[in-house]
Structures are given as C-alpha cells and as structure tokens.
Amino acid sequence: DLYISNYDGHSITKWKIGETQGAFIAGTVGQNAINKFWFSST
C-alpha cells in the first residue's frame, strides 16, 4: 500500500498497487476543521 499526504488538500489517501482509485483515509478540505492535516509532510 502507498499512503499519500496531500499538502494543499489537507488529507491522506491510501492506494493499493494496481488499483485506479485511492481510498480517502483522513483529513478534510480546508484549514479550519478539527480533523485537518494542515500542511502535512513526511
């Protein structure tokens, strides 16, 4: 599995090898939500 943190999208997506879509794991759109990942990085 590959986990991608979306820096500007404030979210984390999980991708399985060979699949054409990822699965939303965490975060939200915007910067003011309680479950945000604001400027996430590795």
Secondary structure, 3 states (H helix, E strand, C coil): CEEEEECCCCEEEEECCCCCCCEEEEECCCCCCCCCCCCCCC
